[in-house]
């Protein structure tokens, strides 16, 4: 059997570039100590306002695209604020959105509703089987229902999405 000469190049220094890693990319821009990082929802809120301004004709398409790209690239809230410069603030809703009930408030409301139902059942049963003719527990039922309604409206709630945004980005 004859040997075939090896035609592969001799091993030498690797000339392929190494993939970029955070250590090889260079230093990131340092943040100020009081800078607050922007969240995705804040960036989305700003870009939605920019799209609305473009639809209304307040921004050109090029300016809207430029500001939206800057909004998606922003790292802090301070970088988002100038993107809204010159745009009118949206009107505040007459009734701000309410967040969902907290788990503790939901549990308390269920207990209150259960007690109300038991008391109403006892009143209806007493009216049906009791000696008083024509007694209808309409008055107590009204007040118990009203108290339950007020409890549900004043119960502790989680923060609504509108309240999470800082004032300068609203």
C-alpha positions as CSV (number, residue, x, y, z in Angstrom):
1,X,0.0,0.0,0.0
2,X,1.4,3.4,-0.9
3,X,1.2,6.4,1.4
4,X,-0.5,9.5,0.1
5,X,1.2,12.8,1.0
6,X,-0.7,15.0,3.4
7,X,-1.8,18.1,1.6
8,X,-3.2,19.9,4.6
9,X,-1.5,23.1,5.6
10,X,0.8,23.0,8.6
11,X,-0.8,24.2,11.8
12,X,0.0,27.9,12.5
13,X,-1.4,30.8,14.3
14,X,-5.2,31.1,14.1
15,X,-6.1,34.1,12.0
16,X,-9.9,34.0,12.4
17,X,-11.2,36.9,14.5
18,X,-12.5,36.0,18.0
19,X,-16.2,36.6,18.6
20,X,-16.9,39.9,20.4
21,X,-17.4,39.5,24.1
22,X,-18.2,42.2,26.6
23,X,-14.6,42.2,27.6
24,X,-13.4,42.8,24.1
25,X,-16.0,45.4,23.0
26,X,-14.7,48.2,25.1
27,X,-16.1,49.9,28.1
28,X,-19.8,50.6,28.3
29,X,-20.9,54.1,29.0
30,X,-20.9,54.5,32.8
31,X,-24.3,55.5,34.3
32,X,-24.7,58.4,36.7
33,X,-25.2,57.3,40.2
34,X,-28.7,58.8,40.3
35,X,-29.8,57.5,36.9
36,X,-32.8,55.2,36.8
37,X,-32.8,52.5,34.1
38,X,-35.7,52.6,31.7
39,X,-38.1,49.7,31.5
40,X,-39.5,48.1,28.4
41,X,-42.9,49.4,29.2
42,X,-41.6,52.9,29.5
43,X,-39.9,52.6,26.1
44,X,-43.1,51.2,24.6
45,X,-45.1,54.1,26.2
46,X,-42.8,56.7,24.6
47,X,-42.8,55.0,21.2
48,X,-46.6,54.8,21.3
49,X,-46.8,58.6,22.0
50,X,-44.3,59.2,19.1
51,X,-46.5,57.1,16.7
52,X,-49.6,59.0,17.8
53,X,-47.8,62.3,17.2
54,X,-46.7,61.1,13.7
55,X,-50.3,60.1,12.9
56,X,-51.6,63.5,14.1
57,X,-49.0,65.2,11.8
58,X,-46.9,66.7,14.7
59,X,-43.8,64.8,13.6
60,X,-42.6,63.9,10.1
61,X,-42.1,60.2,9.4
62,X,-38.3,60.6,9.4
63,X,-38.3,62.4,12.7
64,X,-40.7,59.9,14.2
65,X,-38.5,57.0,13.1
66,X,-35.4,58.7,14.4
67,X,-37.0,59.3,17.8
68,X,-38.4,55.8,18.0
69,X,-35.0,54.3,17.3
70,X,-33.5,56.5,20.0
71,X,-36.3,55.4,22.4
72,X,-35.6,51.7,21.9
73,X,-31.9,52.4,22.4
74,X,-32.3,54.5,25.5
75,X,-30.9,53.0,28.7
76,X,-32.2,55.5,31.3
77,X,-35.4,57.5,31.8
78,X,-33.4,60.7,31.3
79,X,-32.7,59.6,27.8
80,X,-36.4,59.2,27.1
81,X,-37.6,62.6,28.3
82,X,-36.1,64.7,25.5
83,X,-37.7,62.5,22.9
84,X,-41.1,63.8,24.0
85,X,-40.0,67.4,23.8
86,X,-42.4,69.6,21.9
87,X,-45.3,67.1,22.1
88,X,-48.4,67.9,24.0
89,X,-49.2,65.8,27.0
90,X,-52.1,63.4,26.5
91,X,-55.3,64.4,28.4
92,X,-55.5,62.8,31.8
93,X,-58.4,60.3,32.1
94,X,-61.3,61.5,34.1
95,X,-61.3,58.2,36.0
96,X,-57.9,56.7,36.2
97,X,-57.6,53.0,35.7
98,X,-57.8,50.9,38.8
99,X,-55.4,48.1,39.5
100,X,-56.6,44.6,40.5
101,X,-57.4,43.8,44.1
102,X,-54.5,42.7,46.3
103,X,-54.8,39.0,47.5
104,X,-55.5,40.2,51.0
105,X,-58.3,42.5,49.9
106,X,-59.7,39.8,47.7
107,X,-59.8,37.4,50.6
108,X,-61.4,40.0,53.0
109,X,-64.0,40.8,50.3
110,X,-64.9,37.1,49.9
111,X,-65.4,36.8,53.7
112,X,-67.5,39.9,53.7
113,X,-69.7,38.6,50.9
114,X,-70.1,35.2,52.5
115,X,-71.2,36.8,55.8
116,X,-73.6,39.1,53.9
117,X,-75.2,36.1,52.1
118,X,-75.6,34.1,55.3
119,X,-77.2,37.1,57.1
120,X,-79.6,37.7,54.1
121,X,-80.5,34.0,54.0
122,X,-81.3,34.1,57.8
123,X,-83.4,37.2,57.3
124,X,-85.4,35.6,54.4
125,X,-85.8,32.4,56.3
126,X,-87.0,34.3,59.4
127,X,-89.4,36.3,57.2
128,X,-90.8,33.1,55.6
129,X,-91.2,31.1,58.8
130,X,-91.6,33.8,61.4
131,X,-94.8,35.0,63.1
132,X,-94.7,38.5,61.6
133,X,-97.0,38.7,58.6
134,X,-95.7,40.6,55.5
135,X,-92.2,41.1,56.9
136,X,-89.8,41.5,54.0
137,X,-86.1,42.1,54.7
138,X,-85.8,44.7,52.0
139,X,-84.3,47.4,54.1
140,X,-81.6,45.3,55.7
141,X,-80.8,43.7,52.3
142,X,-80.3,47.2,50.8
143,X,-78.0,48.3,53.5
144,X,-76.0,45.1,53.6
145,X,-75.6,45.3,49.8
146,X,-74.6,48.9,49.9
147,X,-71.9,48.2,52.6
148,X,-70.5,45.4,50.5
149,X,-70.4,47.6,47.4
150,X,-68.6,50.4,49.3
151,X,-66.1,47.8,50.6
152,X,-65.4,46.5,47.1
153,X,-64.8,50.1,45.8
154,X,-62.5,51.1,48.7
155,X,-60.6,47.8,48.9
156,X,-56.8,47.9,48.7
157,X,-55.6,47.6,45.1
158,X,-52.3,47.0,43.4
159,X,-50.7,49.8,41.4
160,X,-52.3,50.5,38.1
161,X,-50.2,50.6,34.9
162,X,-50.8,54.4,34.7
163,X,-49.3,55.0,38.1
164,X,-46.2,53.1,37.3
165,X,-45.0,55.6,34.8
166,X,-43.0,58.6,36.1
167,X,-44.7,62.0,35.7
168,X,-42.2,63.3,33.1
169,X,-43.0,60.3,30.7
170,X,-46.8,60.6,31.0
